[in-house]
């Protein structure tokens, strides 16, 4: 697990946390809201359907 200090620092300067994003993972695309980082560095998101997921790989872009 990553240290709490690192997670707080990473979260503070993340370009995606607190933003609506588009995720492309395994050829599947979906939209979500980035809510945070877990203790292993995964991006925690809530999909537009209300499902909470932790992303460990894939492509993320900020929706405009």
Helices and strands as residue ranges (DSSP letters): H 4-13, E 20-25, E 28-37, E 43-47, E 52-55, E 59-62
